[in-house]
């Protein structure tokens, strides 16, 4: 009887210890590694036949702006370097001709995929406003693991007939 109670307890404990879904590790996109140098990223970009369209400083970080990385809807990629090491990759997507409903559905799909891979994301921004005749919306979700995070950001702005809709994924170390 005593052995049966212990076995039942261990079996019940094992059920609670198993995660509902295994979480994947958040990694830098394109098979890159955190801390890679700007020279290494330039080499990879050149081999991929993409083009560096700008270099600048953003606070204390160096930024390489790249266009031409082949991925559906990817407009540009920003590589951020802190102390000469890769610390963030921002993927900026724009879908020409997509209405608000299609973009919202696409953002929802990206969020669901990230939730399945990394666990439930946390909403960190949900703002709407109208400033100087520009109607805008900002939504953002975040997934964090150890020293790496992924942020999904949707931003839209409209003034008259002029519209901007951008979806970005920010992979950050530290």
Backbone as CSV, one residue per row, in Angstrom:
resi,resn,N_x,N_y,N_z,CA_x,CA_y,CA_z,C_x,C_y,C_z
1,UNK,0.827,-1.194,0.000,0.000,0.000,0.000,0.868,1.254,0.000
2,UNK,1.891,1.243,0.838,2.766,2.401,0.948,3.469,2.669,-0.389
3,UNK,3.964,1.624,-1.055,4.621,1.749,-2.343,3.665,2.335,-3.381
4,UNK,2.407,1.913,-3.352,1.404,2.405,-4.285,1.179,3.910,-4.098
5,UNK,1.150,4.386,-2.879,0.967,5.812,-2.585,2.156,6.608,-3.112
6,UNK,3.369,6.089,-2.902,4.576,6.767,-3.375,4.580,6.829,-4.898
7,UNK,4.241,5.726,-5.567,4.203,5.694,-7.024,3.168,6.682,-7.553
8,UNK,1.987,6.721,-6.939,0.944,7.670,-7.358,1.416,9.109,-7.177
9,UNK,2.094,9.393,-6.078,2.604,10.736,-5.809,3.649,11.124,-6.856
10,UNK,4.572,10.203,-7.165,5.601,10.483,-8.163,4.983,10.697,-9.547
11,UNK,4.000,9.892,-9.890,3.332,10.044,-11.184,2.622,11.392,-11.276
12,UNK,1.944,11.775,-10.215,1.247,13.070,-10.190,2.246,14.213,-10.264
13,UNK,3.362,14.095,-9.574,4.396,15.141,-9.596,4.987,15.275,-10.989
14,UNK,5.194,14.156,-11.654,5.772,14.179,-13.002,4.857,14.909,-13.969
15,UNK,3.551,14.731,-13.835,2.599,15.412,-14.713,2.728,16.920,-14.561
16,UNK,2.845,17.407,-13.320,2.957,18.847,-13.086,4.299,19.397,-13.547
17,UNK,5.345,18.575,-13.563,6.674,19.047,-13.933,6.851,19.200,-15.439
18,UNK,6.034,18.523,-16.238,6.165,18.578,-17.687,5.544,19.879,-18.188
19,UNK,6.316,20.693,-18.937,5.738,21.937,-19.453,4.650,21.649,-20.474
20,UNK,3.691,22.559,-20.553,2.589,22.410,-21.499,3.136,22.381,-22.923
21,UNK,4.067,23.269,-23.226,4.750,23.216,-24.512,6.202,23.615,-24.287
22,UNK,7.097,22.912,-24.912,8.516,23.212,-24.737,8.824,24.547,-25.399
23,UNK,9.556,25.400,-24.705,9.912,26.693,-25.262,11.241,26.595,-25.988
24,UNK,11.293,27.233,-27.136,12.540,27.308,-27.881,13.341,28.500,-27.383
25,UNK,14.620,28.453,-27.592,15.496,29.551,-27.214,15.378,30.660,-28.262
26,UNK,15.307,31.915,-27.815,15.293,33.046,-28.741,16.730,33.236,-29.225
27,UNK,16.923,33.125,-30.515,18.251,33.266,-31.107,18.246,34.415,-32.103
28,UNK,19.423,34.924,-32.407,19.562,35.955,-33.424,19.138,35.378,-34.771
29,UNK,18.436,36.160,-35.597,18.017,35.649,-36.907,19.199,35.452,-37.863
30,UNK,18.929,34.755,-38.947,19.886,34.511,-40.026,21.095,33.692,-39.569
31,UNK,20.975,32.983,-38.443,22.072,32.162,-37.952,23.236,32.960,-37.393
32,UNK,23.006,34.235,-37.101,24.076,35.081,-36.555,24.216,34.838,-35.061
33,UNK,25.330,35.292,-34.525,25.615,35.134,-33.101,25.776,36.511,-32.472
34,UNK,25.305,36.654,-31.240,25.484,37.911,-30.518,26.976,38.160,-30.334
35,UNK,27.386,39.408,-30.467,28.783,39.785,-30.284,29.590,39.792,-31.569
36,UNK,28.987,39.351,-32.699,29.734,39.379,-33.961,30.103,40.826,-34.300
37,UNK,31.216,41.001,-34.985,31.725,42.334,-35.299,31.030,42.915,-36.529
38,UNK,31.089,44.244,-36.682,30.542,44.859,-37.896,31.195,44.301,-39.165
39,UNK,32.492,44.018,-39.106,33.180,43.470,-40.279,32.573,42.119,-40.673
40,UNK,32.284,41.285,-39.700,31.687,39.971,-39.975,30.295,40.129,-40.585
41,UNK,29.503,41.064,-40.064,28.150,41.290,-40.598,28.236,41.828,-42.021
42,UNK,29.179,42.746,-42.279,29.364,43.248,-43.649,29.680,42.097,-44.607
43,UNK,30.528,41.181,-44.156,30.897,40.018,-44.971,29.674,39.151,-45.288
44,UNK,28.853,38.891,-44.279,27.650,38.067,-44.464,26.668,38.762,-45.397
45,UNK,26.477,40.068,-45.207,25.550,40.849,-46.039,26.004,40.824,-47.495
46,UNK,27.299,40.986,-47.723,27.842,40.969,-49.085,27.633,39.606,-49.740
47,UNK,27.890,38.534,-48.993,27.695,37.176,-49.536,26.226,36.912,-49.869
48,UNK,25.319,37.530,-49.100,23.878,37.353,-49.336,23.375,38.252,-50.465
49,UNK,24.276,39.024,-51.062,23.951,39.951,-52.155,22.957,41.029,-51.718
50,UNK,22.990,41.362,-50.433,22.195,42.477,-49.920,23.092,43.720,-49.946
51,UNK,22.508,44.872,-49.610,23.237,46.132,-49.753,23.168,46.940,-48.462
52,UNK,24.310,47.428,-48.023,24.341,48.342,-46.875,23.932,49.709,-47.399
53,UNK,22.801,50.226,-46.884,22.266,51.499,-47.378,22.549,52.662,-46.442
54,UNK,23.097,52.375,-45.267,23.422,53.447,-44.350,24.190,52.951,-43.146
55,UNK,24.962,53.874,-42.563,25.676,53.623,-41.314,25.536,54.882,-40.482
56,UNK,25.249,54.703,-39.196,25.049,55.861,-38.323,25.231,55.462,-36.868
57,UNK,25.181,56.451,-36.022,25.214,56.232,-34.578,23.791,56.409,-34.041
58,UNK,23.415,55.573,-33.094,22.137,55.701,-32.374,22.502,55.646,-30.895
59,UNK,22.636,56.806,-30.297,23.131,56.855,-28.924,24.571,56.388,-28.908
60,UNK,24.854,55.382,-28.123,26.214,54.824,-28.041,26.421,53.629,-28.965
61,UNK,25.446,53.366,-29.797,25.525,52.179,-30.655,25.747,52.564,-32.110
62,UNK,26.516,51.731,-32.804,26.679,51.859,-34.254,25.555,51.068,-34.916
63,UNK,25.076,51.570,-36.047,23.970,50.913,-36.757,24.343,50.741,-38.224
64,UNK,24.148,49.524,-38.728,24.240,49.244,-40.162,22.826,49.025,-40.672
65,UNK,22.446,49.770,-41.700,21.127,49.604,-42.312,21.303,48.833,-43.613
66,UNK,20.533,47.746,-43.751,20.701,46.847,-44.891,19.358,46.627,-45.586
67,UNK,19.380,46.626,-46.906,18.202,46.288,-47.700,18.587,45.178,-48.668
68,UNK,17.608,44.385,-49.045,17.848,43.348,-50.032,18.010,41.952,-49.461
69,UNK,17.826,41.792,-48.150,17.812,40.437,-47.592,16.481,39.831,-48.004
70,UNK,16.544,38.701,-48.667,15.348,38.112,-49.254,14.516,37.427,-48.177
71,UNK,13.358,38.012,-47.894,12.371,37.465,-46.971,11.067,38.211,-47.267
72,UNK,9.972,37.500,-47.358,8.711,38.109,-47.753,8.349,39.304,-46.872
73,UNK,8.151,40.451,-47.512,7.728,41.654,-46.815,8.832,42.405,-46.096
74,UNK,10.062,41.869,-46.061,11.155,42.523,-45.328,11.660,43.717,-46.121
75,UNK,11.488,44.898,-45.547,11.899,46.147,-46.206,13.365,46.461,-45.917
76,UNK,13.731,46.410,-44.640,15.110,46.701,-44.248,15.444,45.984,-42.950
77,UNK,16.743,45.839,-42.718,17.242,45.220,-41.497,18.270,46.158,-40.886
78,UNK,18.129,46.402,-39.593,19.081,47.240,-38.879,19.887,46.368,-37.924
79,UNK,21.204,46.453,-38.025,22.103,45.726,-37.138,22.712,46.749,-36.175
80,UNK,22.513,46.545,-34.883,23.016,47.451,-33.850,24.219,46.804,-33.160
81,UNK,25.265,47.617,-32.938,26.485,47.130,-32.304,26.788,47.950,-31.052
82,UNK,27.025,47.260,-29.962,27.439,47.889,-28.711,28.865,47.445,-28.450
83,UNK,29.766,48.391,-28.290,31.184,48.096,-28.062,31.717,47.113,-29.103
84,UNK,31.379,47.368,-30.380,31.861,46.606,-31.524,31.323,45.173,-31.609
85,UNK,30.254,44.869,-30.846,29.655,43.541,-30.905,28.170,43.638,-31.199
86,UNK,27.660,42.728,-32.018,26.240,42.718,-32.385,25.375,42.564,-31.140
87,UNK,24.449,43.515,-30.937,23.598,43.481,-29.743,22.104,43.503,-30.069
88,UNK,21.739,43.865,-31.293,20.328,43.888,-31.668,20.201,43.781,-33.179
89,UNK,19.150,43.087,-33.614,18.799,43.034,-35.029,17.323,43.404,-35.131
90,UNK,17.044,44.427,-35.918,15.667,44.885,-36.113,15.255,44.595,-37.551
91,UNK,14.202,43.806,-37.696,13.662,43.485,-39.009,12.424,44.348,-39.225
92,UNK,12.439,45.202,-40.247,11.315,46.097,-40.533,10.570,45.592,-41.765
93,UNK,9.282,45.288,-41.558,8.436,44.761,-42.624,7.408,45.805,-43.040
94,UNK,7.153,45.870,-44.333,6.071,46.692,-44.873,5.396,45.886,-45.965
95,UNK,4.083,45.882,-45.961,3.309,45.152,-46.966,2.528,46.164,-47.796
96,UNK,2.952,46.359,-49.018,2.289,47.304,-49.913,0.877,46.828,-50.238
97,UNK,-0.076,47.751,-50.184,-1.437,47.451,-50.598,-2.281,46.672,-49.594
98,UNK,-1.743,46.361,-48.437,-2.515,45.628,-47.436,-3.332,46.606,-46.609
99,UNK,-4.614,46.279,-46.424,-5.462,47.114,-45.586,-5.228,46.761,-44.110
100,UNK,-5.864,47.540,-43.223,-5.670,47.355,-41.784,-6.028,45.945,-41.316
101,UNK,-7.081,45.370,-41.879,-7.529,44.036,-41.470,-6.483,42.979,-41.806
102,UNK,-5.918,43.041,-43.016,-4.899,42.061,-43.408,-3.629,42.215,-42.575
103,UNK,-3.225,43.462,-42.323,-2.023,43.685,-41.517,-2.257,43.189,-40.093
104,UNK,-3.424,43.486,-39.521,-3.745,43.026,-38.156,-3.742,41.501,-38.094
105,UNK,-4.267,40.841,-39.111,-4.252,39.382,-39.163,-2.839,38.832,-39.237
106,UNK,-1.990,39.512,-40.012,-0.590,39.100,-40.156,0.156,39.264,-38.833
107,UNK,-0.057,40.409,-38.165,0.565,40.652,-36.860,0.098,39.591,-35.864
108,UNK,-1.201,39.289,-35.871,-1.736,38.250,-34.983,-1.090,36.901,-35.247
109,UNK,-0.833,36.595,-36.505,-0.187,35.336,-36.868,1.253,35.285,-36.342
110,UNK,1.980,36.374,-36.496,3.358,36.440,-35.986,3.362,36.268,-34.473
111,UNK,2.422,36.933,-33.791,2.338,36.842,-32.332,2.038,35.413,-31.889
112,UNK,1.069,34.766,-32.557,0.733,33.374,-32.197,1.929,32.444,-32.375
113,UNK,2.679,32.631,-33.460,3.867,31.802,-33.692,4.904,32.012,-32.586
114,UNK,5.123,33.271,-32.206,6.090,33.568,-31.140,5.606,33.003,-29.807
115,UNK,4.298,33.111,-29.521,3.738,32.543,-28.286,3.984,31.033,-28.224
116,UNK,3.798,30.361,-29.355,4.018,28.909,-29.394,5.487,28.560,-29.195
117,UNK,6.387,29.355,-29.781,7.818,29.067,-29.676,8.404,29.443,-28.318
118,UNK,8.026,30.639,-27.805,8.728,31.211,-26.663,7.875,31.362,-25.410
119,UNK,6.624,30.929,-25.465,5.718,31.121,-24.337,4.922,32.393,-24.542
120,UNK,3.948,32.647,-23.679,3.079,33.825,-23.862,3.855,35.141,-23.807
121,UNK,3.615,35.978,-24.810,4.230,37.301,-24.835,3.486,38.259,-23.923
122,UNK,4.168,39.343,-23.575,3.578,40.361,-22.697,3.345,41.632,-23.520
123,UNK,2.135,42.163,-23.449,1.813,43.423,-24.116,2.529,44.547,-23.376
124,UNK,3.385,45.307,-24.075,4.079,46.408,-23.409,3.671,47.773,-23.951
125,UNK,2.923,47.793,-25.050,2.438,49.071,-25.577,1.135,48.842,-26.320
126,UNK,0.176,49.721,-26.090,-1.088,49.709,-26.827,-1.636,51.130,-26.771
127,UNK,-1.257,51.913,-27.752,-1.592,53.336,-27.742,-2.234,53.738,-29.070
128,UNK,-3.175,54.644,-28.962,-3.784,55.283,-30.123,-3.790,56.777,-29.854
129,UNK,-3.709,57.549,-30.921,-3.748,58.982,-30.708,-3.885,59.734,-32.017
130,UNK,-3.995,61.046,-31.875,-4.075,61.932,-33.008,-3.277,63.177,-32.660
131,UNK,-2.179,63.371,-33.350,-1.303,64.510,-33.094,-1.095,65.263,-34.390
132,UNK,-1.387,66.544,-34.385,-1.204,67.397,-35.562,-1.854,66.800,-36.811
133,UNK,-3.034,66.224,-36.658,-3.766,65.661,-37.790,-3.276,64.301,-38.246
134,UNK,-2.335,63.731,-37.505,-1.830,62.398,-37.830,-2.418,61.405,-36.848
135,UNK,-3.211,60.497,-37.360,-3.799,59.439,-36.537,-2.782,58.301,-36.473
136,UNK,-2.479,57.829,-35.256,-1.464,56.781,-35.150,-1.854,55.717,-34.140
137,UNK,-1.229,54.547,-34.316,-1.459,53.405,-33.431,-0.136,52.706,-33.217
138,UNK,0.118,52.312,-31.966,1.320,51.572,-31.617,0.935,50.409,-30.724
139,UNK,1.317,49.198,-31.123,1.112,48.016,-30.293,2.429,47.264,-30.234
140,UNK,2.728,46.710,-29.057,3.974,45.958,-28.936,3.861,44.839,-27.921
141,UNK,4.481,43.708,-28.247,4.531,42.547,-27.360,5.984,42.166,-27.171
142,UNK,6.286,41.527,-26.033,7.662,41.176,-25.726,7.752,39.766,-25.152
143,UNK,8.808,39.063,-25.555,9.149,37.759,-24.999,10.567,37.890,-24.467
144,UNK,10.810,37.409,-23.259,12.126,37.553,-22.637,12.591,36.201,-22.117
145,UNK,13.851,35.890,-22.388,14.488,34.676,-21.876,15.914,35.044,-21.482
146,UNK,16.247,34.798,-20.231,17.597,35.086,-19.740,18.037,36.479,-20.178
147,UNK,19.017,36.583,-21.060,19.528,37.887,-21.465,19.152,38.245,-22.901
148,UNK,18.115,37.612,-23.433,17.691,37.855,-24.816,16.199,38.154,-24.831
149,UNK,15.812,39.113,-25.680,14.383,39.415,-25.804,14.013,39.529,-27.279
150,UNK,12.739,39.357,-27.519,12.156,39.571,-28.835,10.974,40.491,-28.638
151,UNK,10.935,41.576,-29.417,9.800,42.490,-29.371,9.152,42.522,-30.756
152,UNK,7.835,42.415,-30.764,7.027,42.562,-31.976,6.314,43.898,-31.851
153,UNK,6.521,44.783,-32.817,5.940,46.126,-32.766,5.164,46.389,-34.051
154,UNK,3.925,46.877,-33.882,3.106,47.300,-35.014,2.860,48.786,-34.865
155,UNK,3.189,49.545,-35.912,2.971,50.987,-35.893,2.263,51.378,-37.176
156,UNK,1.218,52.188,-37.038,0.548,52.730,-38.218,0.287,54.213,-37.987
157,UNK,0.342,54.951,-39.080,0.067,56.383,-39.027,-0.641,56.763,-40.325
158,UNK,-1.556,57.734,-40.200,-2.290,58.186,-41.376,-2.577,59.669,-41.260
159,UNK,-2.327,60.357,-42.356,-2.693,61.767,-42.471,-3.307,61.921,-43.855
160,UNK,-4.611,62.157,-43.870,-5.324,62.215,-45.151,-5.250,60.865,-45.835
161,UNK,-4.812,60.881,-47.085,-4.683,59.630,-47.855,-3.330,58.948,-47.644
162,UNK,-2.405,59.663,-47.024,-1.064,59.119,-46.807,-1.061,58.163,-45.612
163,UNK,-0.561,56.936,-45.827,-0.566,55.922,-44.775,0.810,55.277,-44.642
164,UNK,1.140,54.908,-43.416,2.338,54.129,-43.127,1.944,53.018,-42.177
165,UNK,2.325,51.802,-42.536,2.104,50.648,-41.655,3.418,49.902,-41.593
166,UNK,3.946,49.706,-40.399,5.212,48.999,-40.256,5.115,47.978,-39.137
167,UNK,5.603,46.805,-39.419,5.712,45.736,-38.430,7.199,45.475,-38.266
168,UNK,7.662,45.430,-37.020,9.084,45.166,-36.834,9.282,44.125,-35.741
169,UNK,10.331,43.358,-35.925,10.767,42.371,-34.928,12.142,42.818,-34.459
170,UNK,12.302,42.954,-33.149,13.567,43.382,-32.553,14.128,42.230,-31.716
171,UNK,15.215,41.643,-32.168,15.919,40.612,-31.417,17.044,41.309,-30.678
172,UNK,17.047,41.235,-29.348,18.015,41.980,-28.539,18.727,41.073,-27.540
173,UNK,20.028,41.275,-27.426,20.764,40.590,-26.370,21.021,41.594,-25.251
174,UNK,21.297,41.120,-24.055,21.600,41.933,-22.871,20.371,42.358,-22.205
